[in-house]
Amino acid sequence: MQLSWKDIPTVTPANDLLDVVLNRTQRKTPTVIRPDFKITRIRAFYMRKVKFTGEGFVEKFEDILKGFPNINDVHPFHRDLMDTLYEKNHYKISLAAVSRAKSLVEQVSRDYVRLLKFGQSLFQCKQLKRAALGRMATIVKKLKDPLVYLEQVRQHLGRLPSIDPNTRTLLICGYPNVGKSSFLRCITKSDVEVQPYAFTTKSLYVGHFDYKYLRFQAIDTPGILDRPTEEMNNIEMQSIYAIAHLRSCVLYFMDLSEQCGFSVEAQVKLFHSIKPLFANKSVMVVINKTDIIRPEDLDETRASLLQSVTEVPGVEIMTASCQLEDNVMNVRNKACEKLLASRIENKLKSQARINNVLNKIHVAKPQARDDVERTPYIPEEFKKLRKYDPEDPERRKLAREIEAENGGAGVFNVNLKDKYILDDEEWKNDVMPEIMDGKNVYDFLDPDIAAKLQALEEEEERLEKEGFYESDEDETFGGFDADEIDDIRDKAEWIRNRQKKMIAEARNKKSLKNKAMMPRSKLVKSFDQMEKHMATLGHDMTTLQEKHRAASEKSRYVETGADVVFGANESMASSTNGGKLRQSDRLLDGVADGSMRSKADRMTKLHRRERNRHARQGEADRHATASLPKHLFSGKRGIGKSDFR
């Protein structure tokens, strides 16, 4: 959202704009034209002049239209503020006049360029160019008043403060001369003019400060008088719009000493009259100038009037003195706390935010498998815990207190496993503290499993060498017949080969740290390799092999009589002079018939024509013709006369 308009380009007056564009046209376009030139060149000369001038005006108008804010797209606060300061309708009419002038200039340029295409002479083209530039100049001169008004608006917009309607805001309002600007100077570094008379502040002033690492903006509004909105001037309406549109904490300032020139009754009456504007806002009434008189010193009548302010729900009263800078920061901090609390409440009321949070939460409810009711389990140790009290000397130590005692963050790490409830206390700090069947999962892991596996493999190899597994085909071994024994041996062989492959792959991966690796897309595997791999995985490949064999039989080439004749001739030719009798015609290769061949030749000559015109032998040839400058070939001048006449 645009918050400040200090970057709006300067709006040039109509006469200056005319001079700028015409001078630029004169400088940027050719200026020499003669009657003996071709008529096409004369037309192009003047068409360029008209087109360039029209584009110059259009560019200037577009800068103006893009620089100024669209009053329908800005925040309602900025919209009403602009309407108060310089009449929304007048502003729209001025920008509409510029937009209309832009379209008219484009139309004039288009029409006269079209007419110049049919110009018959230099004089006729020149007159058409003069008419086009004259009409454009007339259109620009009619923008004299809108351009002057827009320049004034630009200067005023640049002086407006940068107010963000959606950030954390403290809004200071009240009667004139009650100490609003003094309070703003105390809590921020803004240089606000402070004088002992009313209506010193004639516009909005903004100051910024930090509270709890958050940036706040405080807005000082002009004083408001208790009268109908229709009778308020532009200075007062700025305050009204700020109160109505900005999401803020409103600080309503009151002066009980009545040195501001307004009675306590009038100030209370003004509070009740603008009370509808405080809807959905946190409000604080600040009693200023307590160095002169305090609320306790008021008589009963004025005290009752002041008490009526607190009857409004959510309104608090605080005292401050900007002269002595007493309680100023407390007022500021209290207002910031109220504002932050109200913003959080508004966020919680937002249904969209609640739905977003609920969508991220999923409560899993297991399905009932029997009629037993299973209530939530709360450990007894947790029930016995006393409520934490910082003042209790017998309180339990928190993790942050233990951390502070042992050197603080970065030195001491809190043990997050200290509260685990396990059968064995030694399991708490294990690497894998998951429990299964009452034991730690890590207890099931055997650290010597690799050595045991190696011993088993060595024993297996020794028994196999000794012939422990050998037996006759007819005999049974261990209750297994011969087929089952063969199957077991095949599986054992597969397991051993698989293990060797895994070891080899692991070694290759280790050795490939700094070596190039062939990408998978470039690896080529044959159909036979795929068949072998699928067979090793246990898939039946007989059907696929039969299909492949049938396809190869079908596509096998059968020799004919011509092949026999030409084959014999080829063998004879190769034995005599090494050449082949059967050669293809290179002229007909790649084309269907003779007509296509002639068409290809015709296109080749057509494409070669341009190269021939430049005396080039090919597309990449940079053949230098004889038109080189003479001085490149001439040598040094000899001693003697250079006059050969």
JOHU-V719196 format. One record per residue. N is the residue number from 1. RES is the residue in one small letter. SS is DSSP state (A for helix, B for strand, O for the rest). OMEGA is omega in degrees with one decimal (NA if undefined). Layout:
n->(N,N)
res->(RES,RES)
ss->(SS,SS)
omega->(OMEGA,OMEGA)
This chain:
n->(1,2,3,4,5,6,7,8,9,10,11,12,13,14,15,16,17,18,19,20,21,22,23,24,25,26,27,28,29,30,31,32,33,34,35,36,37,38,39,40,41,42,43,44,45,46,47,48,49,50,51,52,53,54,55,56,57,58,59,60,61,62,63,64,65,66,67,68,69,70,71,72,73,74,75,76,77,78,79,80,81,82,83,84,85,86,87,88,89,90,91,92,93,94,95,96,97,98,99,100,101,102,103,104,105,106,107,108,109,110,111,112,113,114,115,116,117,118,119,120,121,122,123,124,125,126,127,128,129,130,131,132,133,134,135,136,137,138,139,140,141,142,143,144,145,146,147,148,149,150,151,152,153,154,155,156,157,158,159,160,161,162,163,164,165,166,167,168,169,170,171,172,173,174,175,176,177,178,179,180,181,182,183,184,185,186,187,188,189,190,191,192,193,194,195,196,197,198,199,200,201,202,203,204,205,206,207,208,209,210,211,212,213,214,215,216,217,218,219,220,221,222,223,224,225,226,227,228,229,230,231,232,233,234,235,236,237,238,239,240,241,242,243,244,245,246,247,248,249,250,251,252,253,254,255,256,257,258,259,260,261,262,263,264,265,266,267,268,269,270,271,272,273,274,275,276,277,278,279,280,281,282,283,284,285,286,287,288,289,290,291,292,293,294,295,296,297,298,299,300,301,302,303,304,305,306,307,308,309,310,311,312,313,314,315,316,317,318,319,320,321,322,323,324,325,326,327,328,329,330,331,332,333,334,335,336,337,338,339,340,341,342,343,344,345,346,347,348,349,350,351,352,353,354,355,356,357,358,359,360,361,362,363,364,365,366,367,368,369,370,371,372,373,374,375,376,377,378,379,380,381,382,383,384,385,386,387,388,389,390,391,392,393,394,395,396,397,398,399,400,401,402,403,404,405,406,407,408,409,410,411,412,413,414,415,416,417,418,419,420,421,422,423,424,425,426,427,428,429,430,431,432,433,434,435,436,437,438,439,440,441,442,443,444,445,446,447,448,449,450,451,452,453,454,455,456,457,458,459,460,461,462,463,464,465,466,467,468,469,470,471,472,473,474,475,476,477,478,479,480,481,482,483,484,485,486,487,488,489,490,491,492,493,494,495,496,497,498,499,500,501,502,503,504,505,506,507,508,509,510,511,512,513,514,515,516,517,518,519,520,521,522,523,524,525,526,527,528,529,530,531,532,533,534,535,536,537,538,539,540,541,542,543,544,545,546,547,548,549,550,551,552,553,554,555,556,557,558,559,560,561,562,563,564,565,566,567,568,569,570,571,572,573,574,575,576,577,578,579,580,581,582,583,584,585,586,587,588,589,590,591,592,593,594,595,596,597,598,599,600,601,602,603,604,605,606,607,608,609,610,611,612,613,614,615,616,617,618,619,620,621,622,623,624,625,626,627,628,629,630,631,632,633,634,635,636,637,638,639,640,641,642,643,644,645)
res->(m,q,l,s,w,k,d,i,p,t,v,t,p,a,n,d,l,l,d,v,v,l,n,r,t,q,r,k,t,p,t,v,i,r,p,d,f,k,i,t,r,i,r,a,f,y,m,r,k,v,k,f,t,g,e,g,f,v,e,k,f,e,d,i,l,k,g,f,p,n,i,n,d,v,h,p,f,h,r,d,l,m,d,t,l,y,e,k,n,h,y,k,i,s,l,a,a,v,s,r,a,k,s,l,v,e,q,v,s,r,d,y,v,r,l,l,k,f,g,q,s,l,f,q,c,k,q,l,k,r,a,a,l,g,r,m,a,t,i,v,k,k,l,k,d,p,l,v,y,l,e,q,v,r,q,h,l,g,r,l,p,s,i,d,p,n,t,r,t,l,l,i,c,g,y,p,n,v,g,k,s,s,f,l,r,c,i,t,k,s,d,v,e,v,q,p,y,a,f,t,t,k,s,l,y,v,g,h,f,d,y,k,y,l,r,f,q,a,i,d,t,p,g,i,l,d,r,p,t,e,e,m,n,n,i,e,m,q,s,i,y,a,i,a,h,l,r,s,c,v,l,y,f,m,d,l,s,e,q,c,g,f,s,v,e,a,q,v,k,l,f,h,s,i,k,p,l,f,a,n,k,s,v,m,v,v,i,n,k,t,d,i,i,r,p,e,d,l,d,e,t,r,a,s,l,l,q,s,v,t,e,v,p,g,v,e,i,m,t,a,s,c,q,l,e,d,n,v,m,n,v,r,n,k,a,c,e,k,l,l,a,s,r,i,e,n,k,l,k,s,q,a,r,i,n,n,v,l,n,k,i,h,v,a,k,p,q,a,r,d,d,v,e,r,t,p,y,i,p,e,e,f,k,k,l,r,k,y,d,p,e,d,p,e,r,r,k,l,a,r,e,i,e,a,e,n,g,g,a,g,v,f,n,v,n,l,k,d,k,y,i,l,d,d,e,e,w,k,n,d,v,m,p,e,i,m,d,g,k,n,v,y,d,f,l,d,p,d,i,a,a,k,l,q,a,l,e,e,e,e,e,r,l,e,k,e,g,f,y,e,s,d,e,d,e,t,f,g,g,f,d,a,d,e,i,d,d,i,r,d,k,a,e,w,i,r,n,r,q,k,k,m,i,a,e,a,r,n,k,k,s,l,k,n,k,a,m,m,p,r,s,k,l,v,k,s,f,d,q,m,e,k,h,m,a,t,l,g,h,d,m,t,t,l,q,e,k,h,r,a,a,s,e,k,s,r,y,v,e,t,g,a,d,v,v,f,g,a,n,e,s,m,a,s,s,t,n,g,g,k,l,r,q,s,d,r,l,l,d,g,v,a,d,g,s,m,r,s,k,a,d,r,m,t,k,l,h,r,r,e,r,n,r,h,a,r,q,g,e,a,d,r,h,a,t,a,s,l,p,k,h,l,f,s,g,k,r,g,i,g,k,s,d,f,r)
ss->(O,O,O,O,O,O,O,O,O,O,O,O,O,A,A,A,A,A,A,A,A,A,A,A,A,A,A,A,O,O,O,O,O,O,O,O,O,O,A,A,A,A,A,A,A,A,A,A,A,A,A,A,A,A,A,A,A,A,A,A,A,A,A,A,A,A,A,O,O,O,O,O,O,O,O,A,A,A,A,A,A,A,A,A,A,A,O,A,A,A,A,A,A,A,A,A,A,A,A,A,A,A,A,A,A,A,A,A,A,A,A,A,A,A,A,A,O,O,O,O,O,A,A,A,A,A,A,A,A,A,A,A,A,A,A,A,A,A,A,A,A,O,O,A,A,A,A,A,A,A,A,A,A,A,A,A,A,A,A,O,O,O,O,O,O,O,O,O,B,B,B,B,B,B,O,O,O,O,O,A,A,A,A,A,A,A,A,O,O,O,O,O,O,O,O,O,O,O,O,O,O,O,O,O,B,B,B,B,B,B,B,O,O,B,B,B,B,B,B,B,O,O,O,O,O,O,O,O,A,A,A,O,O,A,A,A,A,A,A,A,A,A,A,A,A,O,O,O,B,B,B,B,B,B,B,O,O,O,O,O,O,O,O,A,A,A,A,A,A,A,A,A,A,O,A,A,A,A,O,O,O,B,B,B,B,B,B,B,O,O,O,O,O,O,A,A,A,O,O,A,A,A,A,A,A,A,A,A,A,A,O,O,O,O,B,B,B,B,B,O,B,O,O,O,O,B,O,A,A,A,A,A,A,A,A,A,A,A,A,A,A,A,A,A,A,A,A,A,A,O,A,A,A,A,A,A,A,A,A,A,O,O,O,O,O,O,O,O,O,O,O,O,O,O,O,O,O,O,O,A,A,A,A,A,O,O,O,O,O,O,O,O,O,O,O,O,O,O,A,A,A,A,A,A,A,O,O,O,O,O,O,O,O,O,O,O,O,O,O,O,O,O,O,O,A,A,A,O,O,O,O,O,O,O,B,B,O,O,B,B,A,A,A,A,O,O,O,O,A,A,A,A,A,A,A,A,A,A,A,A,A,A,A,A,A,O,O,O,O,O,O,O,O,O,O,O,B,O,O,B,O,A,A,A,A,A,A,A,A,A,A,A,A,A,A,A,A,A,A,A,A,A,A,A,A,A,A,A,A,A,A,O,O,O,O,O,O,O,O,A,A,A,O,O,O,O,A,A,A,A,A,A,A,A,A,A,O,O,O,O,O,A,A,A,A,A,A,A,A,A,A,A,A,A,O,O,O,O,O,O,A,A,A,A,A,A,A,A,A,A,A,A,A,A,A,A,O,O,O,O,O,O,O,O,O,O,O,O,O,O,O,O,O,A,A,A,A,A,A,A,A,A,A,A,A,A,A,A,A,A,A,A,A,O,O,O,O,O,O,O,O,O,O,O,O,O,O,O,O,A,A,A,O,O,O,O,O,O,O,O,O,O,O,O,O)
omega->(-179.8,-177.7,178.4,-177.0,179.6,-177.8,177.9,-178.7,179.6,179.0,-177.6,174.6,-172.3,-177.6,178.4,177.9,179.0,-180.0,-178.0,-175.3,-178.6,177.0,178.7,177.2,-179.3,-177.1,-170.5,-177.9,178.8,-175.8,-175.5,176.6,-177.0,-178.3,-177.2,176.0,174.8,-177.8,177.8,178.2,179.0,179.0,-179.5,179.4,-176.4,175.0,178.2,178.2,-177.0,-177.6,-178.6,178.5,178.3,178.8,177.5,177.9,-179.1,179.0,179.0,-179.6,178.9,176.9,179.3,-176.0,179.3,-177.2,-177.6,-178.6,172.7,-170.6,179.1,-176.7,-176.5,179.3,179.6,178.3,179.0,-179.8,179.9,178.0,177.3,178.4,179.6,-171.8,-177.6,164.2,-175.4,-176.8,178.7,178.5,179.4,-178.5,-179.3,178.5,177.5,177.8,178.2,179.2,178.5,178.6,178.4,-179.8,179.2,178.5,177.6,-179.3,179.0,179.5,-179.5,-176.6,-175.2,172.6,177.8,178.4,-178.7,178.0,-177.8,177.0,-174.5,-176.3,177.9,-178.3,-179.2,179.3,-179.8,179.3,176.9,177.1,179.5,179.8,-179.4,-179.8,178.0,178.6,176.8,179.5,177.7,179.1,-177.9,-178.5,177.9,178.5,-174.9,-176.9,177.6,-179.5,177.2,179.6,-179.7,176.5,176.5,177.6,179.1,179.2,-179.4,178.5,179.6,-180.0,-179.6,179.1,178.5,-176.9,175.9,-175.4,-172.1,-178.4,179.8,-169.6,168.0,-176.4,-177.1,-178.3,-179.8,178.5,175.3,171.7,176.6,175.6,-178.6,-178.6,177.8,178.2,179.5,178.9,-178.9,-173.3,179.2,178.5,-178.0,-177.8,-178.7,179.1,179.1,179.8,-178.0,175.5,-173.2,177.3,170.5,177.7,-177.7,178.3,-178.7,175.4,-175.9,172.2,-177.5,176.9,-179.2,176.2,-177.6,177.6,176.6,-179.6,178.1,171.7,178.1,-175.7,175.6,-177.0,174.5,-179.7,-179.4,174.6,-177.8,176.8,-177.9,-177.4,-178.3,-177.4,-178.4,177.5,-176.9,-178.5,-179.8,-177.0,175.5,178.4,-178.5,-179.6,178.6,179.3,-174.0,-168.2,-172.3,174.5,-169.5,168.6,-174.5,174.2,179.7,-176.0,177.2,178.1,-178.2,179.7,179.0,175.3,177.5,-179.7,-179.5,-175.9,177.8,179.8,179.5,-179.1,177.5,-180.0,177.7,178.9,-179.0,-178.3,179.3,-179.1,177.7,179.3,-177.7,-177.2,-179.8,177.3,172.9,-172.4,173.1,174.7,-177.3,175.8,-176.8,178.0,177.6,174.3,178.2,-179.8,-179.8,-179.6,-179.9,-176.9,-178.5,174.2,-173.6,-177.0,-178.3,177.0,178.3,176.3,179.1,179.4,-179.8,178.4,-177.1,178.6,176.5,-176.1,176.6,-177.7,176.8,178.4,175.0,-178.7,179.4,175.8,179.8,179.2,180.0,-174.6,-178.7,175.3,-177.9,-178.3,175.8,177.5,-179.5,-178.1,178.8,179.1,178.9,178.6,178.7,-178.4,179.8,179.0,-179.5,178.7,178.0,178.5,179.7,178.3,179.7,178.6,-178.4,-177.5,-178.8,-180.0,179.7,179.5,178.4,179.6,-178.7,179.1,-179.9,-177.4,177.2,178.2,-178.7,178.2,-179.1,179.4,-180.0,180.0,177.1,-177.4,-178.3,178.2,-178.3,-178.6,177.5,-177.5,176.5,-178.2,180.0,179.9,-179.9,178.8,-177.8,-177.5,175.3,178.1,-176.4,178.4,-178.3,-177.4,-176.7,179.4,-179.4,-176.2,176.7,-178.2,176.3,-178.0,-179.1,176.7,176.7,178.7,179.5,-179.5,-175.3,173.7,176.2,-177.4,-179.0,178.4,-177.2,176.4,-179.2,178.3,-176.9,-178.6,-172.9,-175.5,178.5,178.3,-177.2,179.0,-179.4,-178.2,-178.4,-179.6,-171.9,-173.6,177.1,179.2,179.7,-174.4,178.3,-174.0,175.4,-178.4,176.6,-179.8,176.7,180.0,-178.4,179.2,-179.9,-178.4,179.9,-179.0,-177.9,-173.9,179.9,179.6,179.2,178.7,178.4,179.3,178.5,179.8,178.5,178.4,178.9,179.2,-179.6,179.8,-179.0,178.2,-178.7,179.6,-178.4,-177.2,-178.2,179.3,177.1,-176.6,-175.9,-176.8,174.3,-177.1,177.1,179.8,-179.7,174.5,-173.1,-178.8,180.0,179.0,178.1,179.4,179.3,179.5,178.0,179.5,178.9,177.5,178.8,179.5,-179.6,179.4,179.8,-179.5,178.5,178.5,179.5,178.8,-179.6,178.9,178.8,178.5,178.3,178.8,178.3,-176.9,-176.8,-177.3,-177.0,-179.5,178.7,-178.0,-179.6,178.8,-176.6,-178.5,-178.6,179.3,-178.5,177.3,-177.1,178.1,178.6,178.4,178.4,179.0,-179.5,-178.4,179.6,178.5,178.4,178.2,176.0,-179.8,178.6,-175.3,-175.5,-178.4,-179.4,178.9,177.8,178.8,-179.0,179.8,179.3,180.0,179.2,177.0,-177.7,-175.6,-179.4,-175.8,179.2,-178.6,176.9,179.7,179.5,179.1,179.8,-178.6,-177.7,178.1,178.6,178.8,-179.0,179.4,177.8,-178.2,-178.2,-179.3,-177.4,-174.4,174.4,-179.8,179.5,176.8,-174.3,177.8,-179.1,177.8,-175.8,179.3,-176.9,179.0,176.0,178.1,-174.0,-175.7,-177.2,179.9,176.5,178.1,179.6,177.9,178.3,177.6,-178.9,178.7,178.1,178.6,-179.2,179.6,-178.4,-174.6,-177.4,178.0,177.9,-179.8,177.7,179.1,178.2,-179.2,-179.7,-177.3,-177.5,-176.4,176.7,-176.9,179.0,179.4,-176.8,-176.9,177.1,178.9,-174.7,-174.2,178.6,-178.0,-176.3,178.8,178.9,178.8,179.8,178.7,179.4,-177.6,172.1,179.9,-176.6,-177.5,NA)
